[in-house]
Amino acid sequence: MDYQKYLYAVYSSWLGKIIGIRLGAPVENYSSEKIEQLYHGKTGYLVDYDIFASDDDSNGPLFFFRSLLDKNELTSDDIANTMLGYIQRYQGFFWWGGEGISTEHTAYLNLERGIKPPFSGKSSTNGIALSEQIGGQIFSDCWGYLSLGDPIQAKEFAIKASCISHDGNGIQGGIFVAAAISLAYVNDNIVDVINQTLNYLDSDMEYYRVVRVIMDYYYQHPENWKDCLDFIQKNYGYDKYPGVCHIIPNACIMTMAMMYGENDFSKTLTIANQSGWDTDCNCGNLGSIMGALVTVDNIDKSWIQPINDIVNSSSCIGYLNIQTISQSSKVFAKVAFKLKGIEIKDDKKFDLPYSTNGFRGELSQQDGKLLVQSEKVENFSYYLGKDIYDSRYDPSFSALLYPNDIIQFRLENAEKVKIFVQDCQGNIEYSNVFVNQNEISYQIKTAVNKTINRYGIINMSDKPYYIIDYNFIHAPIVDIDFRNYPIDVYGPRYEKDYLYNLRNFVIHSGKYKVSDKGLRLFGDEGGFISTLCPCVINNYSVSFSGEDLLLAFNVKDYQNYDSFGIVKNEICFISKQQGIKDVKKMSNFYRENDKNTIVLSNKNDKIVVKINSDVFVIEKTLSNSIIGLSFEKEFDCMIYSLRVD
């Protein structure tokens, strides 16, 4: 296997997915007639999103494979735990349309109740209408990315993932997408890809049969795709199938677009988008397949440049919600090689076409470097509501940079530059001027109660220069007083109201309210919130009042973290791994109407814990992780302050 060739194909495919989502999102669930009336056959992007917030079609592929970061084998239980670990409870990530209405919502509730896959997604559990909706198809791209040239592995992974929420044709759709992506890597004709992909489907299932029907229609009527669309609408429309968004009508649209698209990326996606129905899903899957087939070299730059290499998401781990297409492509490719027993180290930032890493300015990627021709180049550490177009899938973020962190840039041909940092209030600080230096760095001096919104470089000469690399050294000092703490307003959301986020924190579950007293956490089912990006922590302390609070550390996700604190008047150390809690009670504890302070200090690979006057030592470290606060059900507490250094 050639890593660079593989990476190029993964990047092309993943980029194609994001293009398709961005194209289809404005007209999701529109009819073809309505799209024609509104856009009169427009073939490019229908909306200038600039920074696109997040979408369920990209959320799934970006997170469902993550259990493979730590292991080389994959089970349905692993993927189910990943879903429970990274998805906010009843918010964001995918459509929470209600139990018995939304397939994913229903499957998530099944998993919480202890119903394991495949029973969590079986038609005998949820009914045929739910089990054959489109979700098994739209989230399966990642299994193709991990299996380029290996449709057997792609099929195996797709079944393990799709069965968590789907059954029957719902699983067949997952297989089709994953296998088609894997086969597009080793083919140059889309008809060959479809024919070979069908070998991995069950020929007795309707999914297989309708793909054949649409292919046969094309061979008999190759002139006009709109005639084929009429045929699909009359024979395989949504009115012929149960549920909100059945997979079969969309399988027909995808097959039609590939056949009539004639190996052309733009033509294929345009046909699918103008056909209506679930446009972002269909265009996203087609973008993956066609991207792998034609590669980025044959995708017009008008599709690519507006995206600016950005892929945002809406998991419950905030720093992971700010990613780039190029860097996440490298994660896919590295995992694919790890599955073959080959460890890859690739830290280059700008070596893929159009890989800007989200930097903004007058710039272009050239020969593995970023050419900067503008006075200012900047990037986001944290998104405010005004920075992103909408919040249809409830994105929330933790900043990538913090007070006391160090920003490093490696430049070329830079005559006179300085680094800048801007907080969420618009306050800007600058480094000293660097003259004829290619290795520059700056330690952030922003007040420790502020959140970093942007960072970048100011060019004080007229000469263009290159950014070769950039890195952060995390040594955060954060000191938060929660009295009247900022709430960031985003929107609109999927249901057209607005999203409100606690600045720099992501709420997995539970509720919160900010007042002049502090941050109140409450909820009938308990809750969990997190913040920071992975960093080494020396001290972590919280001042609060209430009966119940755990300081979470070494947080990977909601299913995996350590914590120490007070639960029902017991001082406890609780380690949660794969969702299973190991509880160690340390002592009885009781305070009434008093502020409590918990301080965790890293001392020689041990954590010294001080709860008011009680001191404990545990054999753990505050390692390279994020932090959080956890509270049990039926209790609430008031958080006065939080400090990390």
Disulfide bonds with the S-S distance in Angstrom:
none
